[in-house]
Amino acid sequence: MPQHSRKRRNAPAAGVRDRLLEAADRLFYQEGVRAVGIDRLLAEADAAKASLYQHFGCKDQLVASYLERRTVDARASIAAYLADTPPSQRALKFFDWVVAWAESKDFRGCPLQHRVSGLTDAAHPARAIAHRQREWFAERFREWTTAEA
């Protein structure tokens, strides 16, 4: 994700949802969900509280949307990284992707693990996203490890 140091002012209302997600992505990953209050997030996104509730309903749904976005981006990155790798070699090559990610300048760990490990609410929407991501990885590894050489 690109880092933005300036707040966008006077941006069109149609971009409020995206601004909220951009701010959530940046702040939640860098500082943690609990450390970032709604007022700070709204100021970073140049958005009104009503916009948060209109687009997400509550902070938990914004957190879930942020994690869903991170998950979609990670899957696309993994797919692109492995695109030229024969299926039978993708499981091993995947770990090269993990190392490259872990060595990246702004790496702070897995956002899903950070968030889900701190949740006490079994019904939090982030748990469903984490579950789907684990299933996705399990399916990929089954594909990669059963592929013909």
C-alpha positions in Angstrom: 0.0 0.0 0.0 1.4 3.4 -0.8 2.0 5.7 2.1 0.3 9.1 2.1 1.6 11.9 4.3 -1.0 14.5 3.3 -4.7 14.4 4.1 -7.0 14.9 1.1 -9.1 18.0 1.4 -12.3 18.8 -0.4 -12.3 15.4 -2.1 -15.6 14.3 -3.6 -18.1 12.6 -1.4 -18.0 9.5 -3.5 -14.5 8.9 -2.3 -15.3 8.9 1.4 -15.5 5.1 1.7 -12.1 4.7 0.0 -10.6 7.4 2.1 -11.8 5.7 5.3 -10.4 2.4 4.1 -7.0 4.0 3.1 -6.7 5.7 6.5 -7.8 2.5 8.3 -5.3 0.4 6.2 -2.4 2.8 7.0 -3.2 3.5 10.7 -4.4 0.0 11.7 -1.4 -1.7 10.2 1.2 0.7 11.5 -0.2 1.3 15.0 -2.8 -1.4 15.7 -6.6 -1.2 15.7 -6.9 -0.6 19.4 -4.4 2.3 19.3 -6.4 4.2 16.7 -9.5 5.9 17.8 -12.4 6.8 15.6 -11.8 10.5 15.8 -8.2 10.1 14.7 -9.2 7.9 11.8 -11.9 10.3 10.7 -9.5 13.2 10.8 -7.0 11.2 8.7 -9.7 10.3 6.2 -11.2 13.8 6.2 -14.5 12.3 6.8 -17.5 12.8 9.1 -18.6 10.3 11.7 -21.9 9.8 9.8 -19.9 8.6 6.8 -18.2 5.9 8.8 -21.6 4.6 10.0 -23.2 5.0 6.6 -20.5 3.0 4.8 -19.5 0.5 7.5 -22.0 0.7 10.4 -19.4 0.5 13.1 -15.7 0.3 13.7 -15.8 -3.5 13.7 -17.1 -3.6 10.2 -14.4 -1.1 9.1 -11.8 -3.4 10.7 -13.3 -6.3 8.8 -13.3 -4.3 5.5 -9.7 -3.3 6.1 -8.7 -7.0 6.7 -10.7 -8.2 3.7 -8.9 -5.6 1.6 -5.5 -6.8 2.9 -6.5 -10.4 2.2 -7.5 -9.7 -1.4 -4.3 -7.8 -2.0 -2.2 -10.6 -0.5 -3.9 -13.2 -2.6 -3.3 -11.1 -5.8 0.4 -10.6 -4.8 0.9 -14.3 -4.2 -0.8 -15.2 -7.5 1.4 -12.7 -9.4 4.5 -13.9 -7.7 3.8 -17.5 -8.5 2.4 -17.0 -11.9 5.4 -18.2 -13.8 6.2 -21.0 -11.4 5.0 -24.6 -12.3 2.2 -25.7 -9.9 4.4 -28.5 -8.4 7.0 -25.9 -7.3 4.6 -23.2 -6.0 4.4 -24.4 -2.3 8.2 -24.0 -1.9 8.3 -20.8 -3.9 5.5 -19.4 -1.8 8.0 -19.2 1.1 10.2 -16.9 -1.0 7.2 -14.6 -1.2 6.9 -14.7 2.6 10.6 -13.9 3.1 10.4 -11.0 0.6 7.3 -9.7 2.5 8.9 -10.1 5.9 12.0 -8.2 4.7 10.0 -5.3 3.2 10.6 -1.9 4.8 7.2 -1.5 6.4 6.6 -5.1 7.5 4.8 -5.3 10.8 3.6 -8.9 10.6 0.4 -10.4 9.4 -2.5 -8.0 9.9 -5.0 -10.9 10.3 -3.0 -12.5 13.1 -2.5 -9.2 14.8 -6.2 -8.5 14.9 -7.7 -11.9 15.4 -5.3 -12.8 18.2 -6.6 -9.8 20.2 -10.3 -10.6 19.7 -12.3 -12.0 22.5 -15.6 -11.8 20.6 -16.1 -15.0 18.7 -18.7 -13.3 16.5 -16.4 -10.4 15.4 -16.5 -10.2 11.6 -12.7 -10.3 11.4 -12.8 -13.9 12.6 -14.8 -15.0 9.5 -12.2 -13.3 7.2 -9.3 -15.0 9.0 -11.2 -18.4 8.7 -11.7 -17.9 5.0 -8.0 -16.9 4.5 -6.9 -20.1 6.3 -9.2 -22.1 4.1 -7.8 -20.4 1.0 -4.2 -21.2 2.1 -5.1 -24.8 2.8 -6.7 -25.1 -0.6 -3.7 -23.6 -2.3 -1.3 -25.9 -0.5 -3.4 -28.9 -1.5 -3.3 -27.8 -5.1 0.4 -27.1 -5.0 1.4 -30.2 -3.3 -0.7 -32.6 -5.4 0.3 -31.0 -8.7 2.1 -33.2 -11.2 5.8 -32.2 -11.8 
